[in-house]
Amino acid sequence: MAREYSRLDRVGDQVQRELAQLIQRELKDPRLGMVTVNAVRISKDLMYADVYVTVLNIRDMDDEQAALESLQILEGARGFLRSELGRRIKLRVMPELRFHYDESVGYAQRMNALIAKARARDSSGNNGQT
């Protein structure tokens, strides 16, 4: 039997869409990298929204530093983003936003690199034998 698409999931999806647009169009901080909102998890009581983001580094700094700086900028804009979400989404209480860096994308890239390296080593070790 298929899992129901709960109200929390629907609210999370809508917050994700609206938040992605707000970050892209309304936040004008030049230090902010290209932020992607990967997921939003809403608590059962609708009081908290855990926002998972990834950052594409567009400046000359390491990826970890760019992610930390972008998270600090998002934390600073949390009140503005929450109030704008309140205008766009009709909820009795707008959840408090908590930003987290989503490490799953970096992990997937590292795993793909390891798999590619292992495949290259296997194909060079076969010497044409199949």
C-alpha positions, 0 to 999 in steps of 0.5 A: 500500500502506498504511503499517504502524502501527509499534511507535513509533507505538503507544507514542507514541499511548499515551504521548500519551493517558496524558500528557494524562490525567496533566497534566489530573488530576494536575498542580495548579499554578494557573499552568498553562493548559489544556494539550493534548498534540497529538503525541508522537514517540518516538525509534527507540531509545525513549530520548526522547519529544518531546511537542508541546503547545499552551496555552489562555491562561486568565490575563491575559497574552499567549499567548507568555508563557503558553506559555513559563510552561506549558512551564517548569511541564511541564519542572519536572514532567517527573520526576513525569510520567515516573515516573507514565507508568512505572507506567501503561505497561509498557516496559523503559525509559521515554523521557525527556520533552522538551516543545515548544510546537506552533506549528502551531495558531497558524500555522493560525489566522493562515492562516485569518484571512488567507484570510478577509480575502482572501475578504472583500476579494474579495467587496467588490471584485466589487460583485455581479459573478459 
